[in-house]
Amino acid sequence: MLWLLIVIIGRFIDAWVAIIDKLILKHTIFKPASYAFFTGIFSIFTVGFIIPISWVIKSFGVFDVPDLPLMFFDFFIGIILFFAIFSLFSAFYRAEASRVATFIGSLTPIFTLGLSFFILGEKLPKNYIWAFVFLILGNFVIAFGGRSFRIGGALFYALLSAFLWALFFILIKKVFGMQSFTTTLFWMELGLVIGALLFLLKPAARKEIFKSGVAIPAQKSHIALFVFNKLLARVSSFLIMFAVSLGNVTMVNALESVKYVFIFLIAILFSAIFPKILKEELSFSIILQKALAIILIGAGIFALIY
C-alpha cells in the first residue's frame, strides 16, 4: 500500500500549509481573492519543474502533448482546482481554520463517493467500507463534537469548496487513465493559471488583487512566507495526486481526516509557543473529543491496512 504512505506524508505537509494559509490571511495584506489569484499564478513557476522531476522519478511517466480535447479537459480541471482553492480561502478567512477545514474534510469524501459512482462508475470495495466509515466518523467528531459548531458566513464557501475538491479529484482520477501523471500535472497546472487569470474578469476581485499587488513590495516577510507555503503546497498536492493515480480516490479523500489530526496537533504547538499568532481553544471536552476522533481515524487506517 504505497499510496497510503504517500497520502499520510502528503496530509502531514498539507496540515502545515493549512495553518500557514490561515496565518497569512489573518495577519497579512492578502484577502481570499488576491491570495487565490497569486496561488494560481505561482503555478507558472512550478510547471517548469514538473518535466525534470519526471526524469528522476520514472514512475511519474513521460511528458506528452495530448490532443486538443484532452488538453482542454486538463485546463478545465485546473480551473476547477482554482475555484476550489478560492472557496477554501474564503471559508478560512471567515471562520476558525480548524473548524472550517474539518467541516470541508468531512463532506469532501462523501461528495467523492457519490461523484465516483456517477462519473467513474466505481463503487467502494467491500474491504474499504469499514475503513471509510471510521475515517468519516473521525472527521465528523472533529468537526461537530465538543462545543457548538459555528462557521457563520463561511458555510456557503465551505460547502462549495467540499464539492469542488471532490469534483477535482474525480476528474483528475479519470484523466490519469488517459495520460501519464507528468502530462496531466503539467497541463492541469497551466489550467490553474488560466483560472487565476479568468478571476481578473470580476471587478471586485480585480480591485482586491491590484490593491494587494501594489502593497507587495513593502511586505517582504509576507512574500517570503507566501512563497515558502506555496512550495509546501505544491509538494503536498503532487504527493496526494500521485496517490490518487495509484489508489482509490474515495479513500484518498477520506484520509483527509489524518490531515486534521495533524492540524490540531500543530495548532496546540503554536498555541503553546506563539499564542499571539495562533490560539487554539482547549478544554477537557475538546481534548476528549479530539482523542475520540484520533481513535476512530486510527481504527480506519488499521481497517484499511488489515
N, C-alpha and C positions, 0 to 999 in steps of 0.2 A: 504493500500500500504506500508506494512512494508519494502519490498525490496527497495523502493525508498529512504526511510530514511537511510537504511543501505548503499546504494550506495553513498549518499551525504556525510555521515560520512567517508566512505572509500576513497572517492575522496579528501576530505579535508586532510586526513592523507597522501594520495599519493602525494599531491601537495608538502608537506614538504619533502617527500622522493625525488622527482624530483629535488628540489632546492639543497638539500644536495648532491645528486648524482653529480650535476654539480660542486659544490664546491670541492668535493673530487677529481674528475677527473681533475680539473683545478689547484688545489693547493697542491696536494699530490703526492706520488710516484706512485699511481695507473694509469694504462693505460687501455683502454677498455677491452683487452683480460684478463689481470690479475684481473681487477675489476669484470668482469662477472664470472671468474673462482671462485674467493673467495666468490662471492654471491651465486653461486651454491653449493659450499662446505658447506657454512653456513647452508644450509638446513638440514644437518646431525643433527645439534643441535635443530632445530625447530621440526623435526619429533618426537622427544621424548615427546613433549608437546601436540601433536595432540590428542592422545588417552585419557590422563587425562582430557583435556578440554572437550571432548565429554561426559565424566561422569557428568560434571557440566551443560553443555548446551545440554539438551536431544534432542533438535531439530536437532542436527548435526547427529544423528543416531549412531548406534553401529558399532564398528570396525569388519571387517571380512577379511578373506583371500580369494580373488577371485580365479577362475580357471586360469590356465596359460595364455590362450589367452587374457583374460581381464586384467590380471596383466601386460602383455607385452604392452597392449594398454595404460594402465596407465603410464608405463615407457616412451612410445613414446610421450605422451602428455607432460610429464616433460621435455623431450629432446627438444621438440618444444619450450617450455617456456624458456629454457636456451638460445637458439639461438635468440629468440625474445628479451631477455634481453641484449645479447651481441650486437645485431644490434642497439638497443636503445642507449646503452652506447657509441657505435661507432659514432652514429649520434650526441649525446650530446658533444662528445669530439671535433667534427669538426665544430660546429656552435653554435649560441646562443641558450641556453636551452629553453627559452620560445617560440622561433620561431619553433624550431625542434619539441618540444612537441605538439604544436598546429597543426602543419602540420600532424604529425602522428595521432593525435586525430581526425582530420578531415577525414582522409581516413579510419581509422580502422572501424568505424560504417558502412561505405559504403561497405567495403570488407565483414564485418559481415553479412550485409543484403543479399548480393549475396550468400555467402557460406551457410547461414542458409537455403536458398531455395534449393540449390543443395545437401547439406549434410543432413539437418534435415527435408527438405520438408516443411518448415514453411514460411508463408507469414506474413508480418507485419499487425497486426489487424487494422481495419479501424479507430478505436478510437485513435490509436497511430500515425497515419500518420502525422497530423499537428504538433504534439509534436516532431516527428523525424525531420521534415523539419525545424522547428525553431531552434532546437538544432544544426543541421548540419550547418545551415546558420550562427549561432553564432560562431561556430568553424571556419568556413571559413573567417568570418570577422576578427577574432583574428589573424588567420594565414596569410592572404593575404592582409588585409587592411592597410591603412596608408602608411608608407614608403615602398619602393620596397622590394619585397620578395627575399631574397638571403640566401640559405643554402649551396651553393657551393658543396664541396666534401661530404657533409652529405646526399645528395639526395638519392643515392642508398641505404644506410643503413636505411634511414627514410622510404622509400617505402617497403623495406624488413621487417622492424620492424612492420609496419602497417599491412601487410599481415599476418605475423606470429602471432601477437597478436590476430587478428580476427580468424585465424585458431585454435589457442589455446582455445579461449573461446567457439567456436562452438563445438569442440571435447569434451571439459570438460562438456558442457551442455548435450551432447549426453550420456556421461558415467554416469552423475548424474541420468539418467533414468534407469541405470542398477545396481547401488550400492549406498550405503549411502554416504553422504557428507564426513564423517570421513574416510571411507575406500578410497574414491577417493583421498582425500587430502594426506593421508599417502603414498600411492604408487606413486602418482604423484610427491611428494616431493623427493622421492628416485630417480625417473626418472630425476629430475633436477640435482641431484648429479651425476648421470651417464652421463648426458650431459656435465657437467663440466669436468669429468674425460676423456671423449672422446676428449675434446679440447686439451688434452695433446699430442694427436697424431699429431697435427700440429706443426712442428718445430719452426716456428716463434712465435706462441702463447706460446709454452712451454718455449722458451727463455725469453719472456717477463714476464711470470708468475714466473719463478725461480728468475729472476732479482728482481722483486718486493718482493718475498718471503725472499730473503737474506736481504733486506733493512728493513723489517718489524720490527724487534726488536728495531731499533733506531727511530721508528716513532710511539711512544706510543699514542700520541694525535690523530694521523691519525687513528689508530686502534680503539680507543675508539669511534671516530666519525663514523667509518665504522660499528661497532657492533651496536651502537645506531640506525643508519639509517636502518640496515638490520632488526632490531626488529620492527621498524615502518613499513617497507615494508611488513613484514610477516603479521602484524595486518591488514594493508590495503588490502592486497591480499586475506586474509581469508574472510574479510567482503565483498569484491567485488565478490568473487567466491560464497559465500553463497547467495548473491543477485541474481547471475546468476541461482543458483539452485531453487530460489523461483519465479523469474520473467522472462521477455522476454529478451533474450541475446542481441538482437539488440539494444533495448532501454537502457540496462545497459551500453553498449559501447557508445551509443550516448550521454549518460550523462557524458561521459569523459569531455565534454565541461565545466562542473562545475569545474573540476579539474584545468583547465587552467585559469579560473577566479580567483581561489584561488592562483595559481602560480603568476599571475600578481599582485595581492594584496600583497602577501608575498614579491615579488621582489621589489615592491615600498617601503615596510617597510625596507628591507635590504639596498636599495639604500640610504634611508634617514639616517639610523643609522650606517651602515657599508659599505660605498661606495667603500672602497678599496677591500672588499671581493666580493661583487656582485653589479654591476651597471646596472640598467635598464634604457634604453633610454626613455625619456619622452618629449613630445611636445604637443601642443594643438591638433594637428591632431591625435596623438596616443591616447591621453586621450578620444577624441571624438569617435575614432574607438572602443576602449575598452568599452566605455559606450553603444554604439550601440550593441556590442556583448552581453553585460550583459543583455540588454533589450530583445534581441532575445532569449537568454538562459532562462531568467525568463519567457518569454511567452511560451517557450517549456515546462517548468516544470508546468506552470499553465494549459496548454492544456492536459498534462499528468494526472494531478490530477482531472480536471473537464471535 
